[in-house]
Amino acid sequence: ALPGRLGVPILIVQHMPPLFTQTLAENLNSKCALNVREAVHEETVEADTVYIAPGGRQMRLVSGSEGRKVIQITDDPPENNCRPAVDYLFRSVANNFPGQAMGVILTGMGSDGTVGLRLLKRHGCFVIAQDEPSCVVYGMPKAAVDAGVVDAVLPLEAIAGRVVSAVREG
């Protein structure tokens, strides 16, 4: 439901093992208006592109030369028993690009993401969580909601529209 001209990049962490994320990226790319691909180490992020963390690897966003935003793929240890871990990504975004991002936490087991969302909130970022009725597993969104780090709790079908309006509102 996201438009092809959103104007910002999207980075996704999906708890998946190696090999599966490439297939996920290809599948989503065939269905989305945005360009979707598995992230590559040291690539510069571009608007209107979705980057999926490679399965079994950590992904972070850092500041490159001339203000570029650069993806780094690492073999750093798991966090929250996950690699890739969304806390790892969120922390890098909060620390390197304060107030310039939005966090969205969707269905999933455990609490990965809550610590990173707390840091994003401290740095002035907007946070959305998927609501319980539309989740397959209301673990990760529930942990974030219970921690008080969420600005909006929405059903899955409303999240894309809220992301678009937040991006366009600045």
C-alpha positions as CSV (number, residue, x, y, z in Angstrom):
1,A,0.0,0.0,0.0
2,L,3.0,2.3,0.1
3,P,3.3,4.6,-3.0
4,G,6.3,4.2,-5.4
5,R,7.3,7.8,-4.7
6,L,7.4,7.9,-0.9
7,G,10.6,10.1,-0.8
8,V,12.4,8.2,1.9
9,P,14.2,4.8,2.2
10,I,12.8,2.0,4.3
11,L,14.9,-0.5,6.2
12,I,13.4,-3.8,7.4
13,V,14.6,-6.3,9.8
14,Q,12.7,-9.6,9.6
15,H,13.8,-12.4,11.9
16,M,14.8,-14.9,9.2
17,P,17.7,-17.2,8.6
18,P,20.2,-16.9,5.7
19,L,18.9,-17.4,2.2
20,F,15.2,-16.7,3.0
21,T,15.5,-12.9,3.0
22,Q,16.7,-12.8,-0.6
23,T,13.5,-14.7,-1.6
24,L,11.4,-12.4,0.6
25,A,12.9,-9.3,-1.1
26,E,12.3,-10.7,-4.6
27,N,8.7,-11.6,-3.7
28,L,8.0,-8.2,-2.2
29,N,9.7,-6.4,-5.1
30,S,7.3,-8.1,-7.5
31,K,4.3,-6.9,-5.5
32,C,5.3,-3.4,-4.4
33,A,5.5,0.0,-6.1
34,L,8.8,0.6,-4.2
35,N,12.0,-1.1,-5.2
36,V,12.7,-3.9,-2.7
37,R,16.0,-5.7,-2.3
38,E,18.2,-7.4,0.2
39,A,20.7,-4.9,1.7
40,V,24.3,-5.0,0.7
41,H,27.3,-3.9,2.9
42,E,28.4,-0.3,2.3
43,E,25.6,0.6,0.0
44,T,24.2,4.1,0.2
45,V,20.5,4.2,0.9
46,E,18.3,5.9,-1.7
47,A,14.7,7.2,-1.4
48,D,11.9,5.0,-2.6
49,T,13.9,1.8,-1.9
50,V,13.3,-0.9,0.7
51,Y,16.3,-2.6,2.2
52,I,15.8,-6.0,4.0
53,A,18.5,-7.1,6.4
54,P,20.2,-10.3,5.2
55,G,19.1,-13.3,7.2
56,G,21.6,-14.3,9.9
57,R,23.4,-10.9,9.8
58,Q,23.0,-7.6,11.6
59,M,22.2,-4.4,9.7
60,R,22.9,-0.8,10.9
61,L,22.8,2.6,9.3
62,V,25.7,5.0,9.6
63,S,26.7,8.4,8.4
64,G,29.0,8.3,5.4
65,S,31.0,11.0,3.6
66,E,29.1,14.0,2.3
67,G,26.1,13.2,4.4
68,R,25.4,9.9,2.8
69,K,23.4,7.3,4.8
70,V,25.3,4.0,4.5
71,I,24.2,0.5,5.3
72,Q,26.6,-1.8,7.1
73,I,26.1,-5.5,7.3
74,T,27.9,-7.2,10.2
75,D,28.4,-10.5,12.0
76,D,28.0,-8.8,15.3
77,P,26.4,-11.1,18.0
78,P,22.7,-11.7,18.2
79,E,20.6,-9.4,20.4
80,N,17.4,-10.6,22.0
81,N,18.4,-14.0,20.6
82,C,18.0,-12.5,17.1
83,R,20.3,-11.9,14.2
84,P,19.2,-9.8,12.5
85,A,17.8,-7.8,15.4
86,V,15.7,-4.7,15.0
87,D,17.1,-3.2,18.2
88,Y,20.5,-3.2,16.5
89,L,19.1,-1.3,13.5
90,F,16.9,1.1,15.6
91,R,19.9,2.0,17.8
92,S,22.1,2.9,14.9
93,V,19.4,5.0,13.4
94,A,18.7,6.8,16.6
95,N,22.3,7.5,17.4
96,N,23.3,8.5,13.8
97,F,20.2,10.3,12.6
98,P,18.3,11.7,15.6
99,G,14.9,13.0,14.8
100,Q,15.1,11.9,11.1
101,A,13.4,8.6,11.3
102,M,10.2,6.7,12.1
103,G,10.0,3.3,13.8
104,V,7.3,0.7,13.0
105,I,7.0,-2.5,15.0
106,L,4.9,-5.3,13.6
107,T,3.7,-8.8,14.7
108,G,6.4,-11.1,16.2
109,M,7.5,-13.0,19.2
110,G,9.5,-11.5,22.0
111,S,10.5,-7.9,22.7
112,D,13.1,-7.2,20.1
113,G,12.7,-3.5,19.1
114,T,11.5,-2.1,22.4
115,V,14.9,-0.8,23.5
116,G,15.6,0.7,20.1
117,L,12.2,2.3,19.9
118,R,12.8,3.9,23.3
119,L,16.0,5.4,22.0
120,L,14.3,6.6,18.8
121,K,11.6,8.3,20.9
122,R,14.2,10.0,23.1
123,H,15.7,11.4,19.8
124,G,12.3,12.8,18.6
125,C,11.2,10.1,16.2
126,F,7.6,8.9,15.7
127,V,6.7,5.3,16.5
128,I,3.9,3.1,15.2
129,A,2.9,-0.3,16.6
130,Q,0.6,-2.9,15.0
131,D,-2.6,-3.5,17.1
132,E,-3.3,-6.8,18.7
133,P,-6.3,-7.9,16.6
134,S,-4.4,-7.7,13.3
135,C,-1.2,-9.4,14.7
136,V,-0.5,-13.1,14.2
137,V,1.7,-12.8,17.4
138,Y,1.2,-9.8,19.6
139,G,4.6,-10.0,21.3
140,M,6.9,-7.3,19.9
141,P,4.2,-4.6,19.5
142,K,2.8,-5.4,22.9
143,A,6.2,-5.0,24.5
144,A,6.7,-1.6,22.9
145,V,3.1,-0.5,23.8
146,D,3.6,-1.6,27.4
147,A,6.9,0.2,27.6
148,G,5.1,3.5,26.6
149,V,7.3,4.1,23.5
150,V,4.6,4.1,20.9
151,D,2.8,7.2,19.4
152,A,0.1,5.3,17.4
153,V,-1.3,1.8,17.6
154,L,-2.9,0.8,14.4
155,P,-4.4,-2.2,12.5
156,L,-2.1,-3.5,9.8
157,E,-4.2,-2.1,7.0
158,A,-3.9,1.4,8.4
159,I,-0.1,1.5,8.9
160,A,0.9,2.4,5.4
161,G,-1.4,5.3,5.2
162,R,-0.1,6.7,8.6
163,V,3.5,6.2,7.4
164,V,2.7,8.2,4.2
165,S,1.0,11.0,6.1
166,A,3.9,11.2,8.7
167,V,6.5,11.3,5.9
168,R,4.6,14.0,4.0
169,E,4.0,16.1,7.2
170,G,7.7,16.0,8.0
